[in-house]
Amino acid sequence: MAKRTQRTLLTLCTPQHTIYKKGAHNMKIWNATEVRKDWSRVVDLVSRDTPQFIKRTHDNMLLANEDFIFQLLDAYSFTADIYTEADGSITLSLREMDLVENSSTQEASRNLLAASLLDYATEYFDDFKLWSSAPNRKKDIPYVLKALLLATPEKIAEEILCQDGKN
């Protein structure tokens, strides 16, 4: 019997995809050409079942639905420090990113911060290659994705946890 390598390439009954078998775990990897030919099936699998891995030459991709992405991003939260200014206004400073807003109330400041966060996320995504390669902005990627998936300042504001800062 031939010695097995740790990573064995198997072909399923249908040639649409291959499986890399590592130990007891199987992971489907679709060839990009087959994904194009069977797009509806792949989308149905992603929508109703599980994310799908896709390989195109040297590129590897993951196609996933929003629920799965939200699960991945669940560990990332927005936390803002609250500062009461000398004039009585409230400043919120987002810990995860360099965003700060000030208004007359905490709620108003939170709404402004949420809107700024969505604006920043949109600009970041519009020039993703630039921002995601900047050493001081790479860490923003999960927060940007979460803000874009939340999609509205109202939903983002609900996710901002406000905590006392040090004046």
C-alpha positions as CSV (number, residue, x, y, z in Angstrom):
1,M,0.0,0.0,0.0
2,A,1.4,3.4,-1.0
3,K,2.2,5.8,1.8
4,R,-0.4,8.6,2.2
5,T,0.7,12.2,2.4
6,Q,-0.9,14.3,5.1
7,R,-3.0,16.2,2.5
8,T,-4.7,13.8,0.0
9,L,-6.6,15.2,-3.0
10,L,-9.9,13.4,-3.7
11,T,-12.4,13.9,-6.4
12,L,-16.1,13.5,-5.7
13,C,-18.6,11.7,-7.9
14,T,-19.2,14.9,-9.8
15,P,-16.2,16.8,-11.0
16,Q,-17.6,20.2,-9.8
17,H,-15.3,20.3,-6.8
18,T,-12.4,18.5,-5.0
19,I,-11.9,17.7,-1.4
20,Y,-8.7,18.1,0.5
21,K,-8.7,15.5,3.2
22,K,-6.7,16.3,6.4
23,G,-7.1,13.8,9.1
24,A,-10.8,13.3,9.8
25,H,-11.9,16.6,8.3
26,N,-13.0,17.2,4.7
27,M,-13.0,20.6,3.1
28,K,-14.6,21.2,-0.2
29,I,-12.7,23.4,-2.6
30,W,-14.5,24.4,-5.8
31,N,-12.6,25.2,-9.0
32,A,-13.6,28.7,-10.2
33,T,-14.6,27.4,-13.7
34,E,-17.0,25.0,-12.1
35,V,-18.4,27.7,-9.9
36,R,-19.2,29.8,-12.9
37,K,-20.9,26.8,-14.6
38,D,-22.9,25.9,-11.5
39,W,-23.3,29.3,-9.9
40,S,-26.9,28.8,-8.7
41,R,-26.0,25.6,-6.9
42,V,-23.0,27.2,-5.2
43,V,-25.1,30.2,-4.1
44,D,-27.8,27.9,-2.8
45,L,-25.2,26.0,-0.8
46,V,-23.8,29.2,0.7
47,S,-27.3,30.6,1.4
48,R,-28.7,27.5,3.0
49,D,-25.9,25.3,4.1
50,T,-22.3,26.3,4.5
51,P,-19.6,28.7,3.2
52,Q,-17.8,27.5,0.1
53,F,-14.1,27.6,-0.6
54,I,-13.2,28.5,-4.2
55,K,-9.8,28.3,-5.9
56,R,-8.8,30.2,-9.0
57,T,-5.2,29.5,-10.2
58,H,-3.3,30.8,-7.1
59,D,-6.2,32.7,-5.5
60,N,-8.2,31.2,-2.7
61,M,-11.6,32.6,-1.7
62,L,-14.4,32.0,0.7
63,L,-18.0,32.7,-0.3
64,A,-20.2,33.1,2.7
65,N,-23.6,34.5,3.6
66,E,-24.2,37.5,6.0
67,D,-25.2,35.4,8.9
68,F,-21.8,33.5,8.8
69,I,-19.9,36.8,8.5
70,F,-21.8,38.3,11.5
71,Q,-20.9,35.2,13.5
72,L,-17.2,35.7,12.6
73,L,-17.4,39.4,13.6
74,D,-19.4,38.8,16.8
75,A,-16.1,39.0,18.8
76,Y,-15.6,42.5,17.6
77,S,-17.5,45.2,19.4
78,F,-17.5,49.0,19.3
79,T,-16.6,50.6,22.6
80,A,-16.6,54.4,23.2
81,D,-15.1,56.3,26.1
82,I,-17.4,59.0,27.5
83,Y,-15.9,62.4,28.4
84,T,-17.9,65.3,29.9
85,E,-16.5,68.5,28.6
86,A,-16.2,71.8,30.6
87,D,-19.2,73.2,28.7
88,G,-21.3,70.2,29.6
89,S,-21.2,68.6,26.2
90,I,-20.4,64.9,25.8
91,T,-17.5,63.6,23.8
92,L,-17.4,59.9,22.7
93,S,-14.0,58.5,21.6
94,L,-14.1,55.1,19.8
95,R,-11.5,52.8,21.3
96,E,-11.1,50.6,18.2
97,M,-10.5,53.4,15.7
98,D,-9.5,57.0,15.7
99,L,-13.0,58.4,15.6
100,V,-14.3,61.1,18.1
101,E,-17.6,63.0,18.2
102,N,-19.0,65.7,20.4
103,S,-22.6,66.8,21.0
104,S,-24.9,68.1,23.7
105,T,-26.0,64.6,24.9
106,Q,-24.6,61.1,25.0
107,E,-27.3,59.9,22.6
108,A,-26.6,62.6,20.1
109,S,-22.8,62.0,20.3
110,R,-23.4,58.2,19.8
111,N,-25.5,58.9,16.7
112,L,-22.9,61.2,15.3
113,L,-20.2,58.6,16.1
114,A,-22.2,55.9,14.4
115,A,-22.7,58.0,11.3
116,S,-18.9,58.8,11.2
117,L,-18.1,55.1,11.6
118,L,-20.3,54.3,8.6
119,D,-18.8,57.1,6.5
120,Y,-15.3,55.9,7.5
121,A,-16.2,52.2,6.7
122,T,-17.6,53.2,3.3
123,E,-14.5,55.3,2.4
124,Y,-12.3,52.5,3.6
125,F,-14.1,49.9,1.5
126,D,-14.1,52.2,-1.6
127,D,-10.3,52.3,-1.5
128,F,-9.8,48.9,0.2
129,K,-6.4,48.1,-1.3
130,L,-4.9,51.3,0.0
131,W,-6.4,51.3,3.5
132,S,-6.1,47.5,4.2
133,S,-2.4,47.7,3.3
134,A,-1.7,50.7,5.6
135,P,0.1,49.3,8.7
136,N,-2.0,51.5,11.1
137,R,-5.3,50.7,9.4
138,K,-5.1,46.9,8.8
139,K,-6.6,46.3,12.3
140,D,-9.7,48.2,11.2
141,I,-10.9,45.6,8.7
142,P,-13.2,43.6,10.9
143,Y,-14.8,46.8,12.3
144,V,-15.2,48.2,8.8
145,L,-16.9,45.0,7.7
146,K,-19.2,44.9,10.7
147,A,-20.2,48.6,10.2
148,L,-21.0,47.9,6.5
149,L,-23.0,44.8,7.4
150,L,-25.0,46.7,10.0
151,A,-25.6,49.2,7.2
152,T,-27.3,52.1,9.1
153,P,-26.2,54.6,11.7
154,E,-29.1,53.5,13.9
155,K,-28.0,49.9,14.0
156,I,-24.4,50.9,14.5
157,A,-25.4,53.2,17.4
158,E,-27.1,50.3,19.1
159,E,-23.9,48.4,19.0
160,I,-21.7,51.1,20.6
161,L,-21.0,50.4,24.2
162,C,-20.3,53.6,26.1
163,Q,-18.0,53.5,29.2
164,D,-16.6,56.3,31.4
165,G,-13.4,57.7,30.2
166,K,-10.8,59.5,32.3
167,N,-11.1,63.3,32.3
